[in-house]
Amino acid sequence: MSVASTINLLDLDRPGLEQFFLDRGDKAFRAAQVMKWIYGQGVVDFAAMTNLSKTLREMLQDSTRIGLPEVVADQLSDDGSRKWLLRLDDGNCIETVFIPEAERGTLCVSSQVGCMLNCSFCSTATQGFNRNLTTGEIIAQAWVAAQALGSRVDSNRVISNVVMMGMGEPLLNYDNVVRAMQVMQDDFGFGLSKRRITLSTAGIVPAIRQLREDCDVSLAVSLHAPNDALRDELVPLNRKYPLSELLAVCKDYAGQGRRRVTFEYVMLAGVNDSDAQARELIRCLKGVPAKVNLIPFNPFPNTCYERSPQSRIDRFFELLNRAGIMTITRKTRGQDIDAACGQLAGRFRDRTRRRSRLMDKIEGIQA
């Protein structure tokens, strides 16, 4: 049976897997059994799932698969970061990055093959877009990384946090990304707290509003500018969802608990790093429970931008902190293997008329 005609069990969350077994005249609890094998034990050979009957194992072998990508490259940075280039069934390649720290181990997961958006400071954006990843292709990145690191994905092990900050705009692949994050949170999946999963978005306002209802994870927003004029240039999506709308939905997302939304701000020399712009950002974030991540720009070939000098980053940091905004300067990790923020590229063929596809996708979300 061809790959295309079999069901990839990684595409199913627990309710979907329960329905799969019920449709075949079996019991719903089989879903938990299978998930424990796949995510808890790292077992993908049906024959090794010994608490399933022989008949059930044969059915799974004949009609389903556990679809995993091929590891094309596995690179280790001098700072301990690790990047995998993964080839999908259709030949496209994506990248996934693990970042070890003293208190946590963070896995940066991709959601699309390329990106529909055209953020001018991002290497992924220059590559164009091919397609959305399936739920299984998103989950498989965590599975592959966990096996490579000799670990599971949970709060007490090597991979303790997952960030949807790899290639692509997660909220333009909403259903698959949400389903994948639900598997990450499931006790029989990776068992992560919603606080240990972060979704990073350029600001798809209707989808942010819906996300809180469907899968209330931590939210990060790629801000990068304190006013609409500059953000229109850096993040063209801003022309559709200007700062006033974006910040209002972020305030709502924070909710009564007043948990902070993280705002990512890449530091571009002479573009968005002046004292005046820091003060403008302070005014912009007034009333929003916010944490700001200052990200030193990571260069890539043919970019027109340069990283802000460290003295300018430090001054920007000082002004925001003095105003009472929790601010950190992100340490650049994995730059020697092009694994730093904004550097992921993968290997794929751009299939888009970027502008028309983006607008079609956004209109679909609004509907």
Number of C-alpha atoms within 10 A of each C-alpha: 8 6 12 8 10 16 17 19 21 24 21 20 24 22 11 15 21 18 17 19 16 15 11 9 9 13 13 18 13 19 22 18 15 22 24 18 20 22 24 19 13 17 16 16 13 21 15 11 19 10 11 15 11 13 9 16 17 14 13 17 15 12 14 17 18 19 19 20 18 15 14 12 11 14 17 16 16 12 14 14 23 22 25 24 21 25 20 17 14 7 13 16 22 28 25 25 29 27 22 18 12 5 8 16 21 21 29 23 25 28 30 24 29 33 31 29 23 21 21 16 23 25 25 25 21 20 20 23 24 17 20 23 21 20 24 22 26 24 27 21 23 24 20 19 21 21 13 12 13 11 16 23 27 23 16 12 14 22 23 22 25 24 20 24 23 30 27 30 26 27 25 23 19 18 14 23 27 21 23 25 28 22 24 26 21 17 18 20 25 25 19 23 17 17 13 18 22 20 24 22 23 23 26 23 23 17 18 22 14 14 18 16 9 12 15 19 20 21 24 25 22 17 25 25 26 21 18 17 12 15 20 18 15 20 22 18 20 22 13 14 18 18 20 11 15 19 22 13 20 24 19 15 26 18 13 8 8 13 16 20 20 22 22 21 22 27 28 22 17 13 16 22 22 18 14 13 16 20 15 14 18 18 12 16 17 12 11 20 20 22 20 24 24 21 22 23 22 24 20 18 7 8 13 9 17 17 19 21 14 11 9 18 21 13 15 22 20 14 17 20 15 10 12 11 19 16 20 14 17 15 11 14 21 23 16 13 16 19 28 22 23 22 23 28 25 19 17 19 15 17 11 15 11 15 12 10 14 18 14 10 14 18 10 10 17 10 6
